[in-house]
């Protein structure tokens, strides 16, 4: 496994990280025994970054990850997030100081640990001054309950505003062959500032897995089938899963398999290699449901996509009429 600096934290993070959203439910199906085996295998092959959130299954993901890590907790960089999923709050978000203090205690209990390595604000709560949130996060670090803190899904200007109060150590954003918005300003800014950059959605929520048929129909309990639940991510998810868009996206992904085969690689390996090779990216998260998926994902490092094939990848999307950069940014209200 390739390891690289995690921004200016002094940590060395694996280029491939393990995302734990699926085990929280609502994203297909996954057995906890398979998940635990996948976690163990990931650590064995050098993956040291594990990402979860309080909002994934209302703590279910954190609890499952804590059980899976067990005595190996100190072998990994453990990341969790707070700040969303509160129906009593505007836009379901809450980054007040009191929420910061309560949420970290709940997450530590769920994870079965006395500290996390990175603690992130999941989405910006614009009803609360960033100063209040960042100072509370600084208290969490001083209390030894997190080593580093940061934000996820904030605009570039909002990152800069937070940095005026307290250093942002790490950020997390969506980035994939089908979603390149962050390359325009957020990723270059973080690289300049020495901020660790975590990628989620590198396989475009299954579209770049190479396993979906063009006529795929997601199960009723799968969030990808529930356009009324997309909320803040609606612009992106309409682009990926909206009516009429899935066939073209899947067909383009199928055409990319031929490029992957030139390197003796799978489509997920190609997609992950593209993401991990973006300048400034520290680690690219990917959900792993089984040992086999872990073994496939680690094949995404140690090789390079040449410029001719990068141009051909873009040509494939153009041929299928796929826009790789959603025009709308993250909702700001």
C-alpha positions in Angstrom: 0.0 0.0 0.0 1.2 3.5 -0.8 1.2 5.9 2.1 1.5 9.7 1.9 1.5 12.7 4.2 -2.0 13.5 5.6 -1.6 17.3 5.1 0.5 18.9 7.8 -0.7 16.5 10.6 2.5 14.5 10.6 0.4 11.3 10.0 1.1 9.0 7.1 -2.2 7.9 5.5 -2.8 5.1 3.1 -3.7 6.3 -0.4 -6.8 4.0 -0.2 -9.1 4.5 2.8 -11.9 2.3 4.1 -15.3 4.1 4.0 -18.0 2.7 6.4 -21.2 4.3 5.3 -22.6 1.0 3.9 -22.6 -0.8 7.2 -24.9 1.9 8.6 -27.7 0.7 6.4 -29.7 2.2 3.5 -27.0 1.4 0.9 -27.7 -2.0 -0.4 -27.0 -4.8 2.0 -23.9 -5.9 3.9 -23.4 -8.5 6.6 -21.4 -7.5 9.7 -19.4 -10.6 9.7 -18.2 -9.9 6.1 -17.6 -6.3 7.1 -15.4 -7.3 10.1 -13.4 -9.7 7.9 -12.9 -6.9 5.3 -11.7 -4.5 8.0 -9.2 -7.0 9.3 -7.9 -7.7 5.7 -7.7 -4.0 5.0 -5.4 -3.5 8.0 -3.3 -6.5 7.0 -2.6 -5.1 3.5 -1.7 -1.6 4.7 -5.0 0.4 4.7 -4.8 2.5 7.8 -7.6 5.1 7.3 -11.1 4.2 8.4 -13.9 6.7 8.0 -17.4 6.7 9.6 -19.9 9.2 10.9 -22.5 9.6 13.6 -25.2 10.0 10.9 -24.5 6.6 9.2 -27.3 4.6 10.7 -27.6 6.9 13.7 -24.4 5.4 15.2 -24.7 1.9 13.7 -21.7 2.4 11.5 -19.5 3.7 14.3 -20.6 0.8 16.5 -19.9 -1.8 13.9 -16.5 -0.3 13.1 -15.6 -0.2 16.8 -16.4 -3.9 17.1 -14.5 -4.8 13.9 -11.4 -2.9 14.9 -11.3 -4.3 18.5 -7.7 -4.6 19.7 -6.4 -3.2 16.4 -7.8 0.3 17.0 -4.3 1.8 17.6 -3.1 0.4 14.2 -5.4 2.8 12.3 -6.2 6.4 11.6 -9.8 6.6 12.9 -12.0 9.4 11.4 -15.6 10.2 12.3 -18.0 13.1 11.7 -20.8 14.9 13.4 -23.3 17.7 12.7 -26.2 16.3 10.6 -29.3 14.2 11.2 -31.1 16.4 13.8 -34.7 16.8 12.8 -35.3 19.5 15.4 -32.7 21.8 13.9 -32.8 24.0 10.7 -31.7 21.9 7.7 -31.1 19.0 10.1 -27.7 20.4 11.0 -26.3 21.4 14.4 -22.7 22.6 15.0 -23.3 24.5 18.3 -20.7 24.1 20.9 -23.0 22.0 23.1 -23.6 19.6 20.2 -19.8 19.3 19.6 -19.3 18.3 23.2 -22.2 15.8 23.3 -21.5 14.3 19.9 -17.9 13.5 20.5 -18.8 11.7 23.7 -21.4 9.6 21.9 -19.1 8.8 19.0 -16.3 7.7 21.4 -18.7 5.4 23.2 -20.0 4.0 19.9 -16.4 3.4 18.7 -15.2 2.0 22.0 -12.2 4.3 22.1 -11.0 7.2 24.2 -10.1 9.4 21.2 -10.4 9.6 17.4 -7.6 10.7 15.2 -9.7 13.1 13.0 -13.0 14.7 13.9 -14.9 16.5 11.2 -18.0 18.7 10.8 -20.1 16.7 8.3 -21.9 19.6 6.7 -21.7 23.3 7.4 -24.3 24.6 9.8 -24.7 28.2 8.6 -27.1 29.1 11.5 -24.2 28.9 13.9 -21.1 31.2 13.8 -18.1 29.2 12.6 -16.1 30.7 15.5 -18.3 28.9 18.0 -17.9 25.5 16.2 -14.1 25.8 15.6 -13.4 26.9 19.2 -15.4 23.9 20.5 -13.4 21.6 18.2 -10.2 23.1 19.6 -11.5 22.2 23.1 -12.0 18.6 21.9 -8.4 18.5 20.8 -7.1 20.0 24.0 -9.1 17.5 26.0 -7.4 14.7 24.1 -10.6 13.4 22.5 -9.4 14.1 19.0 -5.9 14.6 17.6 -7.0 16.7 14.6 -10.1 18.4 13.3 -11.6 19.7 10.1 -14.6 20.1 7.9 -16.5 18.4 5.1 -18.5 19.8 2.3 -17.7 23.5 3.1 -17.1 26.0 0.3 -13.5 27.2 -0.2 -14.4 30.6 1.4 -15.9 28.8 4.4 -12.7 26.8 4.9 -10.8 30.0 4.8 -13.2 31.6 7.3 -12.7 28.6 9.7 -9.0 28.9 9.3 -9.0 32.4 10.7 -10.2 30.9 14.0 -8.4 27.6 14.2 -6.4 25.6 11.8 -8.3 23.2 9.6 -6.2 20.0 9.6 -8.2 17.7 7.3 -11.2 18.1 4.9 -13.4 15.6 3.1 -15.2 16.0 -0.3 -16.7 14.0 -3.1 -14.5 13.5 -6.1 -14.6 11.0 -8.9 -14.3 10.6 -12.7 -18.0 11.6 -12.8 -17.8 14.5 -10.3 -14.8 16.8 -10.7 -16.1 20.0 -9.1 -13.5 20.1 -6.3 -10.6 20.3 -8.8 -11.6 23.8 -9.7 -10.9 25.6 -6.4 -11.3 23.5 -3.2 -8.6 20.9 -3.9 -5.9 23.4 -5.1 -6.6 25.6 -2.1 -6.2 22.7 0.3 -3.0 21.6 -1.4 -1.6 25.2 -1.0 -2.6 25.3 2.7 -1.2 21.9 3.6 -4.7 20.5 4.5 -5.2 16.8 4.4 -7.7 15.9 1.7 -10.0 12.9 2.0 -12.1 11.9 -1.0 -15.4 10.1 -0.8 -17.6 8.8 -3.7 -14.6 7.8 -5.8 -16.7 5.0 -7.4 -19.6 7.3 -7.9 -21.8 5.4 -5.5 -21.5 2.2 -7.6 -21.7 3.6 -11.1 -17.9 3.0 -11.5 -18.0 -0.4 -9.9 -18.5 -2.1 -13.3 -21.2 -4.3 -11.9 -24.4 -2.3 -12.7 -26.5 -3.1 -15.7 -27.8 -0.2 -17.8 -31.4 -1.0 -16.7 -30.5 -1.2 -13.0 -33.3 -0.7 -10.5 -32.2 0.0 -6.9 -34.1 -1.6 -4.0 -36.8 0.5 -2.3 -34.7 0.8 0.8 -31.6 1.9 -1.2 -31.1 5.7 -0.9 -30.2 5.8 -4.6 -33.8 5.1 -5.4 -35.2 7.9 -3.2 -34.9 11.2 -5.0 -37.1 12.8 -2.4 -34.4 12.0 0.2 -31.4 13.4 -1.7 -31.6 16.8 -0.1 -28.4 18.8 -0.3 -26.8 16.3 -2.6 -29.7 16.5 -5.1 -27.8 18.3 -7.9 -25.1 15.7 -7.9 -27.4 12.7 -7.5 -29.8 13.9 -10.3 -26.7 14.0 -12.5 -25.7 10.4 -11.4 -29.1 8.7 -10.8 -31.8 10.9 -12.2 -34.3 9.8 -14.8 -32.6 9.1 -18.0 -29.1 9.6 -16.7 -28.2 6.1 -15.4 -28.1 4.3 -18.8 -25.6 6.8 -20.2 -23.4 6.8 -17.1 -23.4 3.0 -16.9 -22.6 2.7 -20.6 -19.7 5.1 -20.3 -18.4 3.1 -17.3 -18.6 -0.1 -19.3 -16.5 1.5 -22.1 -13.9 2.4 -19.5 -13.3 -1.3 -18.8 -11.4 -1.6 -22.0 -8.9 1.1 -20.8 -8.6 -0.6 -17.4 -7.9 -3.9 -19.2 -4.8 -2.4 -20.9 -3.2 -2.2 -17.5 -4.5 -5.5 -16.3 -6.8 -3.7 -13.9 -10.5 -3.6 -13.0 -12.7 -0.6 -13.5 -12.8 0.2 -9.8 -9.0 0.1 -9.8 -8.9 2.6 -12.7 -11.4 4.9 -11.1 -9.5 4.8 -7.8 -6.1 5.3 -9.5 -7.5 8.4 -11.2 -8.8 9.8 -8.0 -5.7 9.1 -5.9 -3.4 10.6 -8.6 -5.1 14.0 -8.4 -2.6 16.5 -6.9 -3.4 17.2 -3.3 -5.4 14.1 -2.6 -4.3 12.3 0.6 -6.6 9.3 0.6 -9.5 8.1 -1.4 -12.2 6.3 0.6 -14.0 3.3 -0.8 -16.6 1.1 0.8 -15.6 -2.6 1.1 -18.2 -5.2 1.7 -15.9 -8.2 1.5 -12.3 -9.4 1.6 -12.4 -9.7 -2.2 -13.3 -6.1 -2.6 -10.5 -5.0 -0.3 -8.0 -7.1 -2.4 -9.3 -5.5 -5.6 -9.1 -2.0 -4.2 -5.5 -2.3 -3.2 -4.7 -2.9 -6.9 -5.4 0.8 -7.5 -1.9 1.9 -6.4 1.6 1.4 -7.8 0.9 2.3 -11.4 0.1 5.3 -13.6 -2.5 6.1 -16.2 -0.7 7.7 -19.1 -1.8 10.9 -20.7 -3.2 9.3 -23.9 -5.5 7.1 -21.8 -6.5 10.1 -19.6 -7.6 11.9 -22.8 -9.5 8.8 -24.0 -11.3 8.5 -20.6 -12.6 12.1 -21.2 -13.5 11.2 -24.8 -15.6 8.2 -23.6 -17.7 10.5 -21.4 -18.1 13.0 -24.2 -19.2 10.3 -26.5 -22.0 9.3 -24.1 -23.0 12.9 -23.4 -21.9 12.6 -19.8 -20.9 15.9 -18.0 -18.1 15.2 -15.6 -18.6 18.4 -13.7 -22.0 19.2 -12.2 -22.7 22.9 -12.8 -24.3 23.5 -9.4 -22.1 23.7 -6.3 -23.0 22.4 -2.9 -26.2 24.1 -1.6 -25.4 27.1 0.5 -28.6 28.0 2.2 
